[in-house]
Amino acid sequence: MNPFFLKDFMKQSGNAFFLILIAVALFAALSYALSQSGRTSGGNASQDTNRVNASQLTQYPVSLKTAIMRMTTQGAIGVEDVIFNSPSDFGALTDPEKAVAVFYPTGGGAPYAKAPAEIMANGAAGTWKFNSENEVAGVGSDGATAGVDTESADVTAFLSGVTQAVCESMHTKLGLGAIPTIAAAVNITDEQNATTTGIAGHGTGAVLTDAVLDRSPYGCFQKPASTYVYYHVLIER
């Protein structure tokens, strides 16, 4: 084997491994922050349950972010290419689409899962939505224009219908402040999949901005006022 090729390969692999280690470390720090309850006499079972549920809420998107990082650092896949088709769509995917599919075994290999019923207001398992329609203010490199566009849109996971108690518990532990109501037309329903391939053509939503959430890659907001939505940026742009 060409020694220069081997050296270059080892360097690239090392860089990818280092980035994945960073993601795992950030995940551990986030989980630790959320798992710490007031271990004082003032705690109660309800607060502990909300704390554990809040930790569950954040864990899944972090695992997806790690899978995307692995895809984009070890191959010829750009962050603008990834798609989030669920297993029910796998039979219709082409080979090139499978290679960039986060949940496909030979793509990102990430587990596809619904949110636990206990963190959802309606008591049923929740469905995540993944798209690049919106931009979180202060996260990544904001676009030059006043609004969101295809260059500044962040790839984000949304979970609509989370319980108020879980969102409040998470915000308290992370010091994010009161949960705001977002009036902007943040798109939490469209999905980034093989039909709407990659990031190109997206960025038609809105800038998610509020004094509480600006510069935060994850958090909760109300949209409309009675519905709590958790967001988690997977790819900052």
N, C-alpha and C positions, 0 to 999 in steps of 0.2 A: 504494500500500500504506500502511496505517495506520502512521505512524512509531513509535507506542508498541508496536504488535505486533511490528514489526521489531526494536526495541530489546530487547523481552522475549525474542524468539526467539534473537537473537544472544547474549544473556546465558545462556540455557539451554544453547545449543550450546557456548558457551565453557566452562561448568561441566562438561559431559559430556566435552569434549575434555581438560580438565584432569585429570579423574578417570582417564581412559584413559591419559594420560601418566604418572600416578603408578603405575598398574598395570604399565606397560611398564618403568618405572624399577626397580620392585621385582623384576620378572622378570629384568632385566639384572643386578641386584646378586646375586640368588640364583644365577643361572647362572655369574656370575664366581666366586663363592665356591666353587662345586662344581667349576669347571674348573681351579682352582689346585691343582696337585699340588706336592709338594716338589720344586721345580726345582733340586734339589741332587744331588750324586752318589749319594745314598741311594735315589733313585727306581728303580722297575723297571717293565717292560712290563705286568705283571699289575696293579700298582697304578694305572698310567695308564689301563688298560682299565676298571677298576672306577670310576675317577673320571669318565670319559666316560659310562659307563653310568648312573651316579648322576645326572649332569646331564640325561640323556635322561629319566630318571624324573620329574624335577620340571618339565620344560619344558611338557609337555602340559597338566597341570592349570592352569598359569598362563595358557596361551592360552585355556582355557575360562573362567577367571575374568574375563579381559578381555572376552570375548564377552558374558558375562552382565552385566557392568557396562555395556556399550554398550546392551544390550537394556533395562535397567532405568532408564537415565538419559536415553534419547532417546525413550521412548514411554510408553504407559499400562500398562506391564507391571510388576507388583510382584515382589519377590524370592520371594514365596510362590507365584507362578504357574508358574515355569519347570519344564519337563519335559525328560527326556533320552532320548527314543525314538531308537533307532538307525535308519539308513536302511532296514532291512528292514521297518520299521513305517510308513514314510512314506505308503504307499498307503491305509492305514486312518485316517489323521489327518483330522480336520475342519479347516476353515479357522481357527477360533479356536485349536485345538490347534497348528496349524502356526505361528501367530504367537508362541507361547510356547515352542516347541521349540528347544532350544539348537543342535541339529545341522541343523535344517531350513534350506534356503537363504534363505527369506524370513523366518525367525525369527531365531535367533542367528547362523546362517551359519557356525558353528564346524565345523572338520573332524572327522569321526568317525574314530578310529584305535584300533587295538589296540596294546598295549605290545610293544616289540621282543622277539623271542625270546631275545636274548642277555642280557636282564636277568631272565629267568624261570628258576626252578629246574628246570622240566620241559623246557626247551629249545623250547617252543612259544610262539607269540604269546599275550600275556595279555589278558584282557577286563576293562575297568574297570567298576566298579559305582558308581552315583551315587544317594545317598539322603539324606533328612533324618531319619534314625531316631535319631541319636546326638548327643552333645554333647561337645566337647573342653573339658576343665576349663581355665578361665582365658582362653578365646578368645571374643570377643564379650561379650555381657552374659549371664552365667549366670542360669538361672532361679531363682525364689525358693524352689522346692522342693528337696529333697535330691537328687532324680533328674532325669532328662531328661524334658521334656514338649514339647508342640507349640509353645510360646512360646520355648523355649531351644535346640531342636535346630538344629545347624549343617548346612548342605547340604555334603556331603563326598564326595570321590572316593576310592574304595578300589581297590587293586590287590593281590590276594592271590596268594602264590606267588612273590614276588620272591626273588632269590638273597640269601643271607646276606651275601656279599661286597659286593654293591652297597649294601645297607642299611647295613652297617658303614662303608663308604667315605663315604656321605652323612652319617652321624652324626658321623664324625670331622671332616669338613670344616666342618660347621656347629656343632660343639661341643656336640652334644646328649647325649653320654654313651652308656653301654652300652644296647643295645636291650632293653627290658623285655618280660616276658610279661604280657599283660593277662588277668586272670581274669574280668573283668566280661563280661556278655553283649552285647558290641558287635556290632551288626547290620551285617555287611559283605556281605550277599548280596541283600537287597531292593533294588528299583529304583524310582526316582521317574519315572513315565512317564504316558502318557495314561490308563492304567487306574487308576493310583493318583495322581490329578491333584494336582500341587502339594504344598505342605507340609502342608496341612490333613489331619488324621487321622494324621499321622506322629508321630515322637517316642516310639516304643515300644521303642527299643533301650536303651542304657546310657550312662553318663558315662565317656568315655575319660580316665582319670586315672592319672598316675604322676609321680613326682618328675622324671623325665627329660623327659616330654612335656607336662606342664602348661604352659599359656600358649604352646605351640608350634603353629602352624597346619598343620604338616606334620612327618612323621617316620615311623619304622617301629616296629612292635611284633610280638610273636609271638602267634599265636592259631590253633591250639594251639601248644605249644612248638616244634614242628618246622616250622611254617609262618610265613614272614615276610610281613607285610602293610604296605604303604605307604599312608598316608592323607594327604589334602591338602584342607583346608577351602576350599570355593569361595565360600560365603556365610556370614559370621559372624553369629550371631544371639544 
